[in-house]
Amino acid sequence: RRNTLQKQIIIHTLKEMPWHPTASQIYEKLHSHYPSISKATVFRVLNQACQAGVAMQVMVGERETRYE
């Protein structure tokens, strides 16, 4: 899989956030600086990162999936 600039930005943002953010929180943080990144792209990149072992899903209760 390609390592696109969008992927790099999303993974970097995930690593820089001091808590286990949701995909929506990552999107909100990115959107003002990178309006071309869609919420769907954030979800897709996070899912791919989890499959590749670069990120992990963390379940907090039963409400939201968070990432680390």
Backbone bond lengths (Angstrom), bond angles and torsions (degrees), N, CA, C in turn:
res aa  C-N    CA-C-N  psi(-1)  N-CA   C-N-CA  omega(-1)  CA-C   N-CA-C  phi
1 R - - - 1.463 - - 1.518 110.61 -
2 R 1.292 114.59 147.34 1.454 119.05 -178.22 1.527 110.79 -73.84
3 N 1.309 114.07 147.51 1.461 120.09 176.13 1.529 107.24 -102.07
4 T 1.325 115.71 81.89 1.452 120.46 -175.54 1.528 111.19 -76.88
5 L 1.327 114.51 163.49 1.455 120.12 177.47 1.529 110.61 -58.98
6 Q 1.342 117.07 -39.91 1.465 119.57 178.92 1.526 110.81 -60.52
7 K 1.320 117.63 -43.58 1.468 120.88 177.82 1.524 110.19 -59.71
8 Q 1.335 116.30 -46.13 1.457 119.92 -179.26 1.523 111.27 -60.50
9 I 1.324 116.75 -42.21 1.467 121.31 -179.65 1.527 110.57 -64.46
10 I 1.312 117.12 -44.13 1.472 121.28 -177.76 1.528 110.35 -65.86
11 I 1.327 117.84 -46.82 1.470 121.02 -179.48 1.522 110.26 -65.66
12 H 1.322 117.63 -41.03 1.472 120.65 177.53 1.530 110.32 -60.70
13 T 1.318 116.72 -43.61 1.463 120.66 -179.93 1.528 110.46 -63.37
14 L 1.315 117.45 -42.96 1.470 121.33 177.01 1.526 109.94 -57.84
15 K 1.317 117.75 -46.17 1.467 121.25 -178.21 1.526 112.48 -65.87
16 E 1.332 116.58 -30.70 1.462 120.80 -177.27 1.528 113.77 -82.36
17 M 1.322 117.84 -18.15 1.467 119.92 -177.95 1.526 108.95 -76.99
18 P 1.342 118.04 131.86 1.464 121.59 -171.16 1.537 115.23 -79.68
19 W 1.298 118.16 2.78 1.461 121.35 178.02 1.518 107.75 -135.53
20 H 1.299 118.62 -177.00 1.462 122.98 179.27 1.525 108.24 -88.94
21 P 1.329 118.32 93.21 1.461 120.58 -175.08 1.525 112.61 -78.52
22 T 1.318 115.16 159.00 1.459 120.83 170.35 1.523 107.86 -84.20
23 A 1.312 116.60 166.70 1.463 120.24 176.18 1.527 110.02 -60.61
24 S 1.313 117.20 -37.92 1.466 120.85 179.47 1.527 111.44 -64.48
25 Q 1.321 117.28 -38.37 1.466 120.36 178.16 1.524 111.27 -66.56
26 I 1.321 116.81 -38.68 1.461 120.56 176.57 1.529 109.40 -64.29
27 Y 1.316 116.19 -45.03 1.464 120.61 178.49 1.528 110.98 -58.96
28 E 1.326 117.57 -46.01 1.463 121.16 -179.33 1.530 111.18 -61.01
29 K 1.322 116.31 -39.51 1.471 119.87 179.68 1.531 110.52 -66.67
30 L 1.315 116.98 -37.69 1.460 121.39 -177.10 1.518 114.28 -80.24
31 H 1.311 116.89 -33.45 1.463 121.73 -166.01 1.528 113.92 -58.04
32 S 1.299 119.02 -38.78 1.471 119.76 -177.93 1.531 111.65 -68.39
33 H 1.328 117.21 -32.92 1.465 120.53 -179.72 1.529 112.44 -90.11
34 Y 1.328 116.81 -28.55 1.461 122.22 -177.12 1.532 109.66 -132.23
35 P 1.326 117.95 73.87 1.472 120.28 -175.07 1.526 113.72 -65.37
36 S 1.319 117.79 -14.58 1.468 118.81 179.53 1.532 112.63 -80.04
37 I 1.333 118.10 -13.14 1.467 120.97 178.01 1.526 108.57 -82.11
38 S 1.320 116.00 121.53 1.467 120.57 -178.41 1.530 110.56 -89.94
39 K 1.311 115.10 162.55 1.468 120.24 177.10 1.532 109.98 -62.91
40 A 1.330 116.67 -36.95 1.470 120.68 178.47 1.529 110.86 -61.91
41 T 1.323 117.19 -38.79 1.467 121.20 177.98 1.522 110.48 -64.21
42 V 1.321 117.28 -42.13 1.462 120.98 178.66 1.534 109.78 -60.48
43 F 1.335 117.34 -48.41 1.462 120.52 178.89 1.528 110.94 -60.31
44 R 1.332 117.78 -44.64 1.461 121.70 -177.72 1.530 110.84 -64.03
45 V 1.317 116.82 -46.05 1.470 120.56 -179.43 1.530 110.50 -63.56
46 L 1.329 117.60 -42.21 1.469 119.99 179.15 1.522 111.17 -63.99
47 N 1.324 117.31 -41.43 1.468 120.04 178.20 1.525 111.01 -64.16
48 Q 1.331 117.13 -42.20 1.464 120.88 177.39 1.527 110.99 -64.25
49 A 1.330 116.86 -39.72 1.460 120.88 179.12 1.527 110.91 -63.82
50 C 1.308 116.74 -38.16 1.476 120.46 177.54 1.525 110.40 -66.48
51 Q 1.318 116.98 -43.18 1.471 120.38 178.87 1.525 111.58 -63.09
52 A 1.340 116.21 -33.50 1.460 120.83 -178.95 1.532 112.82 -84.50
53 G 1.341 116.93 -5.78 1.459 120.63 -179.71 1.521 113.97 82.42
54 V 1.323 117.53 12.01 1.462 122.23 -179.98 1.527 110.36 -83.96
55 A 1.320 117.00 -29.58 1.473 123.07 179.77 1.520 108.24 -134.22
56 M 1.321 115.07 168.27 1.465 120.72 177.98 1.523 109.40 -132.95
57 Q 1.331 114.72 145.40 1.456 119.64 171.44 1.514 108.29 -85.55
58 V 1.322 116.31 137.22 1.458 122.24 178.21 1.521 106.90 -123.43
59 M 1.312 116.31 118.61 1.463 119.78 179.72 1.525 109.11 -88.45
60 V 1.310 115.85 123.74 1.462 122.24 177.59 1.525 105.65 -111.68
61 G 1.321 115.50 105.31 1.460 118.52 -173.61 1.521 108.28 65.57
62 E 1.322 116.24 -147.22 1.463 120.27 178.83 1.513 111.28 -116.07
63 R 1.348 116.88 8.86 1.457 119.19 -171.36 1.516 114.28 -90.11
64 E 1.315 117.83 -48.23 1.444 119.90 -170.86 1.523 111.82 -136.60
65 T 1.312 114.29 145.69 1.458 119.96 171.13 1.513 108.09 -89.59
66 R 1.310 115.62 129.98 1.460 121.51 177.09 1.510 108.31 -117.15
67 Y 1.315 116.28 165.71 1.465 120.58 -173.79 1.523 111.21 -128.29
68 E 1.326 113.79 151.59 1.469 119.99 173.42 1.498 108.43 -141.91
